[in-house]
């Protein structure tokens, strides 16, 4: 488990914006569990559901990336129409190496592609054939022999020549700018076992409860009975509650209690490759802080009477 990431606490540094719950008092924090080049899994603690979903939506829709926006097709004698090539190129994942607002040589890239098949064999045109102009170094993510993405296949004497321009944008404008393949969160499950009710079960019944769980949340020990191995494996399927519904055991409905945490959320973020997953999280927090700062600035412009009326006029 990696150290706690403290950037998320910056969200509460803007006074008077987040009123419920009192996040400044709760001290929200991010705890990283898994991190590699494509995926990050982390837990955000001490926030409410609305704030967790806001962070998820910002990672999807507000993190700027590069994508091809303009394409000029000069020659196309392939079996596919121009529009098909445009769609494939638009969703070609491009590396992003720029933090400016937009318009510099690193976030407005020109590409060229020119392939003609002069052999008898079929020629694959892939993303490795998409060449950036100049020395900006912004190549497609998938350019190796193993992972290059197929654009079209050329028969003998078929040719494809085009030029393209990639610009910076956000997922709110078009899906091609979304930096994540997966951006989800799970509400942290709270599982409690009633020892008094468990003592009324026989060994077979306890093992049935353990076996019915598809995620192996529980285990059986002869000396302790049913134990929770990892509550975060729970997917709220409630199979452990259903298996005991017909047992004639006093208070059997109180055997297992499964509740949703109100302030802890487990995120899983998978990057498309355009930005490192931890970078997506950091940029999303920055964007969220900026948006809240703009709200704060507008609120300060209001008179006391206007502020009071705005609390009741949504």
Buried (B, 14 or more C-beta within 10 A) or exposed (E): EEEBBEBBBBBBEBEEBBEEBEBBEBEBBBBBBEBEEBBBBBBBBBBBBEBBEBBBBBBBBBBBBBBBBEBEBEEBEBEBEBEBBBEBBBBBBBBBEBEEEEEEEBBBBBBBBBBEBEEEEEBBBBBBBBEBEEEBEBBBBBBEEEEBBEBBBBBEEBBBBBBBBBBBBBBEEEEBBBBBEEBEBBBBBBBEBBEEBBEBBEEEBBBBBBBBBEEEBBEBEEEEBBEBEEBBBBEEBEBBBEBBEEBEBEEBEEBBEBEEBEBBBBBBBBBBBBBBBBBBBBBBBBBBBEBBEEBEEEBEEEEEEEEEEEEEEE
